[in-house]
Amino acid sequence: MFLKPLFTVSCNLNGHSRHDKFPKLFKKLNDFILEFRTLYNNKAYRLFSFWDKIGGKETVVVATHGILKTTQKTPPKEIKKAEEIRKQYLDYRQAGLNNKTKNK
């Protein structure tokens, strides 16, 4: 079963493709997974995401899922879920790229 990402955002980052250019928005959880942080109605919402540089041209932010954060520490199971969705996304994208090259 393929777990679809919540959404992808293609964005112009003025040449920036790293989370450290936006430290107030993104917190790096591990080598690949980032946490997009926002506060709304005094509640801390977190969207888990990763960055995908497509064709070396544009950066896409892929949100895997979100939670309402109730503790200081990010639950490890949520990071693992984001990693699993990332892997599925990359496998799916690679399979699509392979099909495109075969059909040429």
Kinemage of the C-alpha trace (Angstrom):
@kinemage 1
@onewidth
@group {chain A} dominant
@subgroup {mainchain}
@vectorlist {calphas} color= white
{ca met a 1} P 0.000 0.000 0.000
{ca phe a 2} L 1.335 3.412 -0.950
{ca leu a 3} L 0.794 6.076 1.694
{ca lys a 4} L 0.254 9.300 -0.206
{ca pro a 5} L 1.936 12.441 1.072
{ca leu a 6} L -0.489 15.097 2.291
{ca phe a 7} L 0.653 17.465 -0.415
{ca thr a 8} L 3.674 18.730 -2.230
{ca val a 9} L 4.632 22.336 -2.530
{ca ser a 10} L 6.787 23.533 -5.354
{ca cys a 11} L 8.404 26.684 -4.151
{ca asn a 12} L 10.857 29.274 -5.308
{ca leu a 13} L 13.396 29.540 -2.527
{ca asn a 14} L 15.632 32.036 -4.311
{ca gly a 15} L 18.285 29.400 -4.756
{ca his a 16} L 17.999 28.080 -1.197
{ca ser a 17} L 17.258 24.410 -0.878
{ca arg a 18} L 18.211 23.726 2.713
{ca his a 19} L 16.124 23.838 5.850
{ca asp a 20} L 18.749 25.897 7.680
{ca lys a 21} L 17.794 28.916 5.564
{ca phe a 22} L 14.429 28.854 7.359
{ca pro a 23} L 15.260 27.878 10.962
{ca lys a 24} L 12.107 29.362 12.477
{ca leu a 25} L 9.889 27.319 10.195
{ca phe a 26} L 11.699 24.002 10.020
{ca lys a 27} L 13.339 21.886 12.679
{ca lys a 28} L 15.622 19.092 11.479
{ca leu a 29} L 14.650 15.830 13.167
{ca asn a 30} L 17.169 13.586 11.402
{ca asp a 31} L 19.117 13.468 8.137
{ca phe a 32} L 15.969 13.577 6.004
{ca ile a 33} L 12.884 14.477 8.027
{ca leu a 34} L 11.976 18.031 8.944
{ca glu a 35} L 9.279 19.336 11.201
{ca phe a 36} L 7.327 22.383 10.024
{ca arg a 37} L 6.165 24.205 13.136
{ca thr a 38} L 3.218 26.504 13.518
{ca leu a 39} L 1.068 27.812 16.341
{ca tyr a 40} L -2.658 28.369 15.882
{ca asn a 41} L -5.169 29.159 18.639
{ca asn a 42} L -2.465 28.427 21.220
{ca lys a 43} L -1.998 24.897 19.863
{ca ala a 44} L 1.265 23.621 18.400
{ca tyr a 45} L 0.768 21.911 15.064
{ca arg a 46} L 3.543 19.966 13.381
{ca leu a 47} L 3.762 18.847 9.780
{ca phe a 48} L 6.429 16.298 9.012
{ca ser a 49} L 8.122 16.815 5.692
{ca phe a 50} L 11.179 16.323 3.545
{ca trp a 51} L 12.756 18.174 0.647
{ca asp a 52} L 13.001 16.715 -2.822
{ca lys a 53} L 15.112 18.403 -5.456
{ca ile a 54} L 13.571 17.426 -8.775
{ca gly a 55} L 15.876 17.320 -11.758
{ca gly a 56} L 18.302 19.592 -9.950
{ca lys a 57} L 16.061 22.528 -10.849
{ca glu a 58} L 13.348 23.089 -8.281
{ca thr a 59} L 12.879 22.094 -4.682
{ca val a 60} L 9.651 20.476 -3.595
{ca val a 61} L 8.610 20.291 0.043
{ca val a 62} L 6.654 17.073 0.605
{ca ala a 63} L 4.473 16.939 3.722
{ca thr a 64} L 3.929 13.390 4.927
{ca his a 65} L 1.498 13.902 7.801
{ca gly a 66} L 0.761 16.172 10.728
{ca ile a 67} L 0.021 16.042 14.436
{ca leu a 68} L -1.157 18.273 17.222
{ca lys a 69} L 1.902 18.349 19.451
{ca thr a 70} L 1.110 17.886 23.135
{ca thr a 71} L 4.582 17.160 24.532
{ca gln a 72} L 8.031 18.714 24.127
{ca lys a 73} L 9.558 15.597 22.587
{ca thr a 74} L 8.500 14.541 19.114
{ca pro a 75} L 7.122 10.971 19.277
{ca pro a 76} L 9.599 8.584 17.587
{ca lys a 77} L 6.725 6.706 15.921
{ca glu a 78} L 5.774 9.900 14.047
{ca ile a 79} L 9.315 10.314 12.734
{ca lys a 80} L 9.339 6.655 11.673
{ca lys a 81} L 6.013 7.123 9.881
{ca ala a 82} L 7.428 10.126 7.996
{ca glu a 83} L 10.518 8.092 7.029
{ca glu a 84} L 8.329 5.270 5.700
{ca ile a 85} L 6.218 7.663 3.617
{ca arg a 86} L 9.396 9.323 2.300
{ca lys a 87} L 10.794 5.963 1.206
{ca gln a 88} L 7.536 5.043 -0.516
{ca tyr a 89} L 7.418 8.419 -2.241
{ca leu a 90} L 11.004 8.112 -3.507
{ca asp a 91} L 10.435 4.510 -4.674
{ca tyr a 92} L 7.243 5.577 -6.470
{ca arg a 93} L 8.936 8.587 -8.076
{ca gln a 94} L 11.929 6.497 -9.174
{ca ala a 95} L 9.625 3.872 -10.700
{ca gly a 96} L 7.902 6.664 -12.641
{ca leu a 97} L 11.226 8.000 -13.888
{ca asn a 98} L 12.293 4.506 -14.953
{ca asn a 99} L 9.039 4.057 -16.894
{ca lys a 100} L 9.558 7.382 -18.691
{ca thr a 101} L 13.046 6.364 -19.863
{ca lys a 102} L 11.804 2.946 -21.033
{ca asn a 103} L 9.046 4.526 -23.122
{ca lys a 104} L 11.430 6.818 -25.041
